[in-house]
Amino acid sequence: MRSCNEVQEKIARGESLSDDERAHTTACASCAPMIADFSLLEAALSTLGTAVPDGFADRVMAGVAAEGAAAAPRTPRRWVPLTLAYGAGVLAVLNVAGFLASVFQASVAFGGTP
């Protein structure tokens, strides 16, 4: 015998239950309401409309793939990010050099030795 979770997962996937599992669902306080809810849900869904035609998902996915291939993005130029990275590095070095110069310059102004 399976646990309640396993039986409930099997019900949610729409798989058929064995005789022992069916007996369990009618006797179990946690599985019985789930069976009732799913049977009401199936009944409601069956009244909504017609079935999906065969091959519908394949046609939709083929259309999505065709649109994706037609609208492929342009590949970015590799030199742009590299140039920006080098520029940021140069600015960082200059900033650190300026900070160090201001620290040493201030200590000399107050009579200290660098």
trRosetta pair geometry for C-beta under 8 A, 3 or more apart (Angstrom, degrees):
i j d omega theta_ij theta_ji phi_ij phi_ji
1 20 5.9 -124 -99 152 85 129
1 21 7.8 158 -142 -80 73 64
1 24 6.5 136 -155 -73 115 142
2 6 3.9 -105 172 85 123 132
2 7 5.3 150 91 -51 116 83
2 10 7.7 80 89 -13 163 135
2 21 6.7 10 35 -99 111 106
3 6 5.0 96 55 8 75 101
3 7 7.2 -144 96 -2 39 89
4 7 5.8 -60 -148 40 32 109
4 8 6.0 29 156 -18 69 110
4 24 8.0 -152 -96 153 67 122
4 28 6.2 169 -107 -176 109 152
4 30 5.4 34 -165 83 150 125
4 31 5.6 -139 -142 -57 94 103
5 8 5.8 -59 -144 40 28 109
5 9 6.2 30 156 -20 65 106
6 9 5.7 -52 -147 35 30 111
6 10 6.4 32 152 -21 62 105
7 10 5.6 -54 -152 34 32 114
7 11 6.5 34 149 -20 65 103
7 17 7.1 45 -152 -122 92 117
7 21 5.3 175 -124 -153 111 106
7 24 6.3 -121 -99 96 165 132
7 25 6.4 -163 159 -70 135 96
7 28 8.0 118 76 27 153 161
7 31 5.9 -10 103 -118 131 136
8 11 5.5 -49 -148 34 36 114
8 12 6.3 37 152 -20 65 104
8 30 7.9 -56 -62 129 133 99
8 31 6.2 -136 -70 -115 91 84
8 34 5.5 -28 -126 145 103 169
9 12 5.6 -53 -146 37 33 112
9 13 6.4 28 155 -15 66 106
10 13 6.0 -57 -147 39 30 107
10 15 4.7 -76 -169 62 81 117
10 17 6.5 114 120 -90 129 80
10 21 7.2 -38 78 -170 150 155
11 14 7.7 39 174 -72 32 26
11 15 7.6 -85 -70 50 21 74
11 17 7.1 6 -79 -61 81 117
11 25 7.5 116 -71 -107 137 142
11 31 7.8 148 -21 -157 151 93
11 34 6.3 107 91 132 155 115
11 35 6.5 -104 -139 -92 149 68
11 38 5.8 -162 159 -7 110 170
12 38 7.3 -129 -91 -99 51 135
17 21 4.0 -130 -170 96 102 121
17 22 4.9 134 110 -58 125 78
17 25 6.9 -33 -157 -11 169 135
18 21 4.7 94 50 9 75 104
18 22 7.0 -137 94 -6 38 86
19 22 5.7 -53 -147 35 31 111
19 23 6.4 32 154 -19 64 105
20 23 5.7 -55 -150 36 31 111
20 24 6.4 34 150 -22 64 105
21 24 5.4 -50 -148 34 34 115
21 25 6.5 35 154 -21 66 102
22 25 5.8 -52 -148 32 32 110
22 26 6.8 26 156 -14 63 104
23 26 6.2 -60 -154 36 31 106
23 27 6.4 12 156 -5 66 115
24 27 6.1 -73 -147 47 30 99
24 28 5.4 25 163 -25 73 119
24 31 6.4 36 128 52 85 163
25 28 6.0 -50 -123 35 26 109
25 31 4.2 -112 -127 134 66 124
25 32 6.1 136 166 -80 64 54
25 34 7.7 -98 -147 68 106 97
25 35 5.0 94 169 -49 127 139
26 32 6.2 72 -138 -100 27 102
26 35 7.8 -43 -75 40 56 163
27 32 7.6 -172 52 -57 13 115
28 31 3.9 48 82 25 127 107
28 32 6.0 176 78 -24 64 84
29 32 6.5 -40 -131 23 22 113
29 33 7.9 17 169 -9 50 101
30 33 7.2 -60 -164 33 30 100
30 34 7.2 25 148 -14 61 114
31 34 5.5 -63 -156 39 41 114
31 35 6.3 43 152 -24 74 103
32 35 5.8 -52 -150 32 32 111
32 36 6.6 30 153 -17 64 105
33 36 5.5 -55 -149 38 37 113
33 37 6.2 38 153 -21 69 105
34 37 5.6 -52 -145 36 33 111
34 38 6.2 27 158 -14 66 107
35 38 6.0 -59 -145 41 27 106
35 39 6.3 26 157 -19 64 108
36 39 6.0 -56 -147 35 28 108
36 40 6.5 27 155 -15 63 107
37 40 5.9 -59 -152 38 30 109
37 41 6.2 30 151 -20 66 108
38 41 5.3 -51 -142 38 35 114
38 42 6.2 38 157 -20 66 103
39 42 5.8 -49 -145 36 32 111
39 43 6.4 34 154 -19 62 106
40 43 5.7 -55 -148 37 31 112
40 44 6.3 29 154 -18 65 106
41 44 5.8 -55 -146 37 31 109
41 45 6.2 26 157 -16 66 109
42 45 5.8 -56 -142 40 30 109
42 46 6.2 33 158 -25 64 107
43 46 5.9 -54 -148 31 28 112
43 47 7.0 21 156 -15 60 106
44 47 6.2 -65 -159 34 32 106
44 48 7.3 49 147 -45 63 97
45 48 5.7 -35 -158 -2 42 121
52 56 4.9 -109 172 31 101 151
52 57 7.6 46 152 -36 141 87
53 56 4.9 115 66 -54 78 109
55 58 4.9 -56 -160 43 67 117
55 59 5.9 68 143 -25 86 100
56 59 5.9 -58 -151 35 30 108
56 60 6.4 26 155 -16 65 107
57 60 5.7 -55 -147 38 33 111
57 61 6.2 28 157 -16 67 108
58 61 5.9 -57 -144 40 29 107
58 62 6.2 31 155 -21 64 107
59 62 5.7 -53 -146 35 30 112
59 63 6.5 31 154 -18 63 106
60 63 5.8 -57 -153 36 31 111
60 64 6.4 31 151 -19 66 105
61 64 5.5 -49 -145 35 35 113
61 65 6.3 37 154 -20 65 104
62 65 5.7 -53 -147 37 31 111
62 66 6.4 32 153 -20 64 106
63 66 5.7 -53 -145 36 32 111
63 67 6.4 31 156 -17 65 105
64 67 5.8 -55 -149 37 31 110
64 68 6.3 32 153 -20 65 108
65 68 5.6 -54 -146 37 31 113
65 69 6.4 30 156 -19 65 105
66 69 5.9 -54 -147 35 30 109
66 70 6.4 27 155 -17 64 109
67 70 5.8 -59 -147 38 31 109
67 71 6.1 -3 165 9 68 113
68 71 6.5 -72 -138 53 24 88
68 72 7.1 61 155 -74 60 71
69 72 6.2 -9 -160 -44 34 106
76 80 6.7 -90 167 43 104 128
76 81 7.5 61 129 -21 133 109
77 80 5.0 90 82 -12 97 105
78 81 7.0 -59 -164 38 45 97
78 82 6.4 36 149 -13 73 118
79 82 5.5 -66 -147 47 38 113
79 83 5.8 42 157 -25 75 107
80 83 6.0 -55 -145 34 26 109
80 84 6.5 23 157 -15 61 107
81 84 5.6 -55 -147 39 35 112
81 85 6.2 38 154 -23 67 105
82 85 5.7 -53 -148 34 31 112
82 86 6.5 29 154 -15 64 105
83 86 5.9 -54 -148 38 32 109
83 87 6.2 34 153 -20 65 108
84 87 5.6 -55 -146 38 31 114
84 88 6.3 32 155 -20 65 105
85 88 5.8 -53 -147 35 31 110
85 89 6.5 33 152 -20 63 105
86 89 5.6 -53 -149 35 33 114
86 90 6.5 33 154 -19 66 103
87 90 5.8 -52 -148 35 32 110
87 91 6.4 29 154 -15 64 107
88 91 5.8 -56 -148 39 32 111
88 92 6.3 36 152 -23 65 105
89 92 5.6 -53 -148 33 31 112
89 93 6.5 30 155 -17 65 103
90 93 5.8 -54 -150 36 32 110
90 94 6.4 30 153 -15 65 108
91 94 5.7 -55 -145 40 32 111
91 95 6.2 37 154 -23 65 107
92 95 5.6 -54 -147 35 30 114
92 96 6.5 28 155 -16 64 105
93 96 5.9 -55 -148 37 31 108
93 97 6.2 31 153 -18 65 108
94 97 5.6 -55 -144 39 31 112
94 98 6.2 33 156 -20 65 106
95 98 5.8 -53 -147 36 29 111
95 99 6.5 30 153 -19 63 105
96 99 5.7 -53 -149 35 32 112
96 100 6.4 29 155 -16 66 106
97 100 5.9 -56 -146 39 30 108
97 101 6.2 32 155 -20 64 108
98 101 5.7 -54 -145 36 30 112
98 102 6.4 28 156 -18 64 105
99 102 5.9 -58 -151 36 30 108
99 103 6.5 29 152 -20 65 105
100 103 5.6 -52 -148 34 34 112
100 104 6.4 23 158 -10 67 107
101 104 6.1 -60 -145 43 29 103
101 105 5.9 29 158 -21 66 113
102 105 5.7 -53 -136 39 29 112
102 106 6.2 32 161 -22 63 106
103 106 6.1 -57 -151 33 25 108
103 107 6.8 20 155 -15 61 107
104 107 5.9 -56 -149 35 34 109
104 108 6.6 32 155 -16 66 106
104 114 4.9 44 -164 -132 104 112
105 108 5.9 -58 -153 37 32 110
105 109 6.4 35 151 -24 65 107
106 109 5.6 -53 -148 32 34 114
106 110 6.7 23 157 -12 66 106
107 110 6.1 -59 -150 40 33 104
107 112 4.2 -60 170 69 87 131
107 113 7.8 -36 134 66 108 19
107 114 6.3 126 86 -96 116 61
108 111 7.9 107 -178 -22 32 7
108 112 6.3 -93 -83 70 31 72
108 113 7.3 44 -104 -126 74 24
108 114 5.6 -15 -65 -53 106 96
